[in-house]
Amino acid sequence: MKRPAILRLPRLAVLLAIMPLAIPGIDRSDAQAPTPPAPAPLVFGVASIKRSDLSRPGLPFRLGLDTLTTYGPLRHLIALAYEIEDLQDVVGGPAWAQSEFYDIEAKADAASSPHEIKAMLRALLADRFQLKLHRETRTMAGYVLTVDKGGAKLPPPRSDMAPGAEGPIQLGGGQIWSRGATIHNLAEALRLDLGFPVVDETKIEGNYDFKLQFEESNNQLARNRDGEREAPEPGISIFTALRGIGLRLDSRKVPVEVLVIDSAERPSAN
Protein backbone atom coordinates (compact mmCIF):
# COMPACT_ATOMS: atom_id res chain seq x y z
CA MET A 1 0.00 0.00 0.00
CA LYS A 2 1.30 3.43 -0.96
CA ARG A 3 2.16 5.64 2.01
CA PRO A 4 0.65 9.13 2.18
CA ALA A 5 2.95 11.90 1.12
CA ILE A 6 4.54 13.94 3.93
CA LEU A 7 4.92 17.65 3.42
CA ARG A 8 8.42 18.64 4.48
CA LEU A 9 8.84 22.29 5.45
CA PRO A 10 12.20 23.99 5.22
CA ARG A 11 14.14 23.89 8.50
CA LEU A 12 13.93 27.69 8.89
CA ALA A 13 10.14 27.61 8.58
CA VAL A 14 9.90 24.93 11.26
CA LEU A 15 12.02 26.97 13.65
CA LEU A 16 9.87 30.04 13.06
CA ALA A 17 6.75 28.02 13.75
CA ILE A 18 7.91 26.94 17.22
CA MET A 19 9.75 30.12 18.25
CA PRO A 20 7.81 33.11 19.66
CA LEU A 21 7.62 35.95 17.21
CA ALA A 22 9.55 38.97 18.50
CA ILE A 23 9.28 42.27 16.69
CA PRO A 24 11.43 45.18 17.90
CA GLY A 25 9.40 47.98 19.43
CA ILE A 26 6.37 45.83 20.37
CA ASP A 27 6.06 44.56 23.94
CA ARG A 28 3.93 41.44 24.10
CA SER A 29 4.41 40.84 27.81
CA ASP A 30 0.87 42.12 28.50
CA ALA A 31 -0.56 38.96 26.93
CA GLN A 32 0.46 37.09 30.06
CA ALA A 33 -0.04 39.94 32.53
CA PRO A 34 -1.82 38.88 35.73
CA THR A 35 -5.46 39.87 36.21
CA PRO A 36 -5.63 43.04 38.33
CA PRO A 37 -7.07 42.47 41.81
CA ALA A 38 -10.70 43.40 42.46
CA PRO A 39 -11.15 46.80 44.10
CA ALA A 40 -11.32 46.74 47.87
CA PRO A 41 -14.86 46.99 49.30
CA LEU A 42 -15.93 50.43 50.49
CA VAL A 43 -15.92 50.61 54.29
CA PHE A 44 -16.08 53.35 56.92
CA GLY A 45 -12.89 54.29 58.68
CA VAL A 46 -14.68 54.41 62.04
CA ALA A 47 -18.26 53.52 62.94
CA SER A 48 -20.38 53.29 66.08
CA ILE A 49 -23.64 51.34 66.47
CA LYS A 50 -25.60 51.32 69.73
CA ARG A 51 -29.17 50.89 70.93
CA SER A 52 -31.13 54.12 70.74
CA ASP A 53 -32.31 55.80 73.93
CA LEU A 54 -35.96 56.30 72.99
CA SER A 55 -36.46 58.71 75.90
CA ARG A 56 -34.32 61.25 74.01
CA PRO A 57 -34.69 62.81 70.57
CA GLY A 58 -33.24 60.63 67.83
CA LEU A 59 -30.08 61.49 65.94
CA PRO A 60 -30.64 63.91 63.07
CA PHE A 61 -30.20 62.27 59.70
CA ARG A 62 -27.05 63.64 58.11
CA LEU A 63 -25.29 62.31 55.03
CA GLY A 64 -22.20 64.44 54.46
CA LEU A 65 -19.15 64.22 52.24
CA ASP A 66 -17.51 61.74 54.61
CA THR A 67 -20.03 61.17 57.43
CA LEU A 68 -23.32 59.45 58.13
CA THR A 69 -25.50 59.81 61.20
CA THR A 70 -28.91 58.17 61.43
CA TYR A 71 -31.06 55.98 63.62
CA GLY A 72 -33.91 53.52 63.25
CA PRO A 73 -34.84 49.83 63.21
CA LEU A 74 -32.73 47.48 61.12
CA ARG A 75 -35.36 47.34 58.35
CA HIS A 76 -35.21 51.14 58.02
CA LEU A 77 -31.41 51.05 57.93
CA ILE A 78 -31.55 48.39 55.21
CA ALA A 79 -33.94 50.53 53.16
CA LEU A 80 -31.53 53.48 53.47
CA ALA A 81 -28.47 51.41 52.59
CA TYR A 82 -30.07 49.79 49.54
CA GLU A 83 -31.87 52.97 48.44
CA ILE A 84 -35.33 51.41 48.81
CA GLU A 85 -38.11 53.98 49.11
CA ASP A 86 -40.93 51.68 50.27
CA LEU A 87 -40.29 49.89 53.58
CA GLN A 88 -42.76 47.19 52.56
CA ASP A 89 -40.19 46.10 49.97
CA VAL A 90 -37.96 44.88 52.84
CA VAL A 91 -39.43 41.64 54.20
CA GLY A 92 -38.55 38.84 56.59
CA GLY A 93 -36.09 38.85 59.45
CA PRO A 94 -36.52 38.63 63.23
CA ALA A 95 -39.19 40.67 65.02
CA TRP A 96 -36.60 42.94 66.67
CA ALA A 97 -35.48 44.11 63.19
CA GLN A 98 -38.62 46.28 63.18
CA SER A 99 -39.01 47.12 66.88
CA GLU A 100 -35.48 47.86 68.17
CA PHE A 101 -33.90 51.21 67.24
CA TYR A 102 -30.19 51.75 66.74
CA ASP A 103 -28.00 54.85 66.47
CA ILE A 104 -25.33 54.86 63.76
CA GLU A 105 -22.49 57.37 63.59
CA ALA A 106 -19.86 56.67 60.94
CA LYS A 107 -17.04 58.46 59.17
CA ALA A 108 -15.27 57.58 55.93
CA ASP A 109 -11.54 58.00 55.40
CA ALA A 110 -12.08 60.41 52.52
CA ALA A 111 -14.76 62.45 50.81
CA SER A 112 -17.29 60.11 49.15
CA SER A 113 -20.44 60.31 47.06
CA PRO A 114 -23.85 59.49 48.61
CA HIS A 115 -23.86 56.17 46.71
CA GLU A 116 -20.43 55.31 48.15
CA ILE A 117 -21.55 56.22 51.67
CA LYS A 118 -24.55 53.90 51.27
CA ALA A 119 -22.27 51.13 49.99
CA MET A 120 -20.23 51.57 53.19
CA LEU A 121 -23.45 51.31 55.20
CA ARG A 122 -24.26 48.03 53.44
CA ALA A 123 -20.84 46.68 54.42
CA LEU A 124 -21.33 47.91 57.99
CA LEU A 125 -24.71 46.18 58.35
CA ALA A 126 -23.31 42.94 56.94
CA ASP A 127 -20.37 43.07 59.38
CA ARG A 128 -21.98 44.23 62.60
CA PHE A 129 -25.47 42.73 62.24
CA GLN A 130 -24.22 39.61 60.40
CA LEU A 131 -26.89 40.54 57.88
CA LYS A 132 -27.64 38.20 54.98
CA LEU A 133 -30.10 39.17 52.25
CA HIS A 134 -31.34 38.12 48.86
CA ARG A 135 -33.60 39.65 46.23
CA GLU A 136 -36.67 37.98 44.81
CA THR A 137 -39.76 38.93 42.88
CA ARG A 138 -43.11 38.53 44.61
CA THR A 139 -46.65 39.14 43.43
CA MET A 140 -48.39 41.78 45.52
CA ALA A 141 -51.50 43.92 45.50
CA GLY A 142 -50.89 47.10 43.58
CA TYR A 143 -51.94 49.20 40.61
CA VAL A 144 -51.23 49.37 36.90
CA LEU A 145 -51.07 52.77 35.18
CA THR A 146 -52.35 52.62 31.59
CA VAL A 147 -53.72 54.92 28.87
CA ASP A 148 -57.49 55.38 29.09
CA LYS A 149 -59.79 54.36 26.22
CA GLY A 150 -59.99 57.88 24.80
CA GLY A 151 -56.19 58.19 24.60
CA ALA A 152 -53.73 60.31 26.55
CA LYS A 153 -54.62 64.00 27.00
CA LEU A 154 -51.20 65.27 27.94
CA PRO A 155 -49.72 68.54 26.69
CA PRO A 156 -47.00 68.30 24.01
CA PRO A 157 -43.78 66.84 25.45
CA ARG A 158 -41.03 69.25 26.42
CA SER A 159 -38.52 69.80 23.62
CA ASP A 160 -35.94 71.62 25.74
CA MET A 161 -34.82 68.61 27.78
CA ALA A 162 -32.13 66.10 26.90
CA PRO A 163 -33.11 62.45 26.33
CA GLY A 164 -33.21 60.62 29.65
CA ALA A 165 -33.50 63.83 31.69
CA GLU A 166 -36.09 63.98 34.47
CA GLY A 167 -37.73 67.16 35.73
CA PRO A 168 -39.09 67.77 39.26
CA ILE A 169 -42.36 66.31 40.48
CA GLN A 170 -44.04 67.30 43.75
CA LEU A 171 -46.68 65.50 45.78
CA GLY A 172 -48.74 66.90 48.64
CA GLY A 173 -51.79 68.90 49.62
CA GLY A 174 -54.01 66.99 47.19
CA GLN A 175 -51.80 67.84 44.22
CA ILE A 176 -49.24 66.25 41.95
CA TRP A 177 -47.31 68.96 40.13
CA SER A 178 -44.83 68.23 37.35
CA ARG A 179 -42.36 70.36 35.44
CA GLY A 180 -40.77 68.13 32.86
CA ALA A 181 -41.22 64.85 34.73
CA THR A 182 -41.75 61.53 32.97
CA ILE A 183 -44.76 59.25 33.30
CA HIS A 184 -42.45 56.85 35.13
CA ASN A 185 -41.87 59.65 37.68
CA LEU A 186 -45.64 60.02 37.94
CA ALA A 187 -45.99 56.30 38.73
CA GLU A 188 -43.45 56.70 41.54
CA ALA A 189 -45.40 59.67 42.97
CA LEU A 190 -48.60 57.63 42.83
CA ARG A 191 -46.91 54.82 44.72
CA LEU A 192 -45.99 57.24 47.50
CA ASP A 193 -49.55 58.59 47.67
CA LEU A 194 -51.33 55.23 47.58
CA GLY A 195 -48.86 53.16 49.59
CA PHE A 196 -48.86 50.39 46.98
CA PRO A 197 -46.62 49.58 44.02
CA VAL A 198 -47.64 51.21 40.75
CA VAL A 199 -46.44 49.70 37.46
CA ASP A 200 -46.24 52.04 34.46
CA GLU A 201 -47.64 50.30 31.36
CA THR A 202 -48.46 53.46 29.38
CA LYS A 203 -45.36 53.25 27.13
CA ILE A 204 -45.44 57.06 26.99
CA GLU A 205 -41.99 58.61 26.51
CA GLY A 206 -40.90 62.20 27.01
CA ASN A 207 -41.14 64.94 29.63
CA TYR A 208 -44.37 66.75 30.49
CA ASP A 209 -45.74 69.69 32.45
CA PHE A 210 -49.02 68.90 34.22
CA LYS A 211 -50.87 69.41 37.47
CA LEU A 212 -53.31 66.99 39.09
CA GLN A 213 -55.68 68.09 41.85
CA PHE A 214 -57.66 65.60 43.91
CA GLU A 215 -59.22 65.03 47.29
CA GLU A 216 -56.76 63.83 49.87
CA SER A 217 -57.78 60.52 51.36
CA ASN A 218 -56.60 58.17 54.04
CA ASN A 219 -54.59 55.58 52.12
CA GLN A 220 -53.84 53.25 55.00
CA LEU A 221 -53.20 49.71 53.83
CA ALA A 222 -56.31 47.59 53.76
CA ARG A 223 -56.05 43.94 54.79
CA ASN A 224 -58.34 41.05 54.03
CA ARG A 225 -59.45 38.38 56.49
CA ASP A 226 -56.24 36.43 55.95
CA GLY A 227 -54.13 39.46 56.85
CA GLU A 228 -52.89 40.02 53.30
CA ARG A 229 -52.60 43.51 51.86
CA GLU A 230 -55.35 44.64 49.55
CA ALA A 231 -55.52 47.77 47.43
CA PRO A 232 -58.45 50.02 48.40
CA GLU A 233 -61.22 50.41 45.88
CA PRO A 234 -60.66 53.31 43.49
CA GLY A 235 -62.95 56.23 44.26
CA ILE A 236 -63.11 59.86 43.29
CA SER A 237 -59.76 61.52 44.00
CA ILE A 238 -56.54 60.66 42.26
CA PHE A 239 -58.29 58.13 40.00
CA THR A 240 -60.65 60.76 38.60
CA ALA A 241 -57.85 63.31 38.30
CA LEU A 242 -55.80 60.89 36.19
CA ARG A 243 -58.67 60.40 33.75
CA GLY A 244 -58.47 64.15 33.13
CA ILE A 245 -55.11 63.57 31.40
CA GLY A 246 -56.25 60.35 29.73
CA LEU A 247 -54.65 57.89 32.16
CA ARG A 248 -56.17 55.34 34.51
CA LEU A 249 -55.23 53.22 37.50
CA ASP A 250 -56.49 49.66 37.86
CA SER A 251 -56.10 47.49 40.95
CA ARG A 252 -54.16 44.37 40.07
CA LYS A 253 -51.63 41.90 41.40
CA VAL A 254 -48.23 43.10 40.20
CA PRO A 255 -44.68 41.71 40.36
CA VAL A 256 -42.50 43.55 42.87
CA GLU A 257 -38.82 42.99 43.58
CA VAL A 258 -38.30 42.77 47.34
CA LEU A 259 -35.27 42.45 49.58
CA VAL A 260 -35.62 39.43 51.88
CA ILE A 261 -33.77 39.28 55.22
CA ASP A 262 -32.44 35.74 55.47
CA SER A 263 -30.76 36.19 58.84
CA ALA A 264 -29.57 38.93 61.19
CA GLU A 265 -28.10 39.20 64.68
CA ARG A 266 -28.08 42.03 67.16
CA PRO A 267 -24.95 44.11 66.50
CA SER A 268 -21.62 43.33 68.07
CA ALA A 269 -20.14 45.81 70.55
CA ASN A 270 -18.23 48.83 69.25
Protein Blocks (a to p, Z undefined) as FASTA:
>chain_A
ZZdddddddfklmmmmmpccddehiacklmmgccdddddddddfbdcdddddfkbccddd
dddfkbccdeddfklmmmmmnopablklpggjifklmmpccddddddfbdcdfklmmmmm
mmmmmmmnopacdddddddddddddddfkopabdcddfkbcehiacdddeeehiacdehi
afklmmmmmmmmnopacddfklpgcjdddddddddddfbdcddfkopacdddddehjkmm
mmmnopacddddddddddddfbdcddddZZ
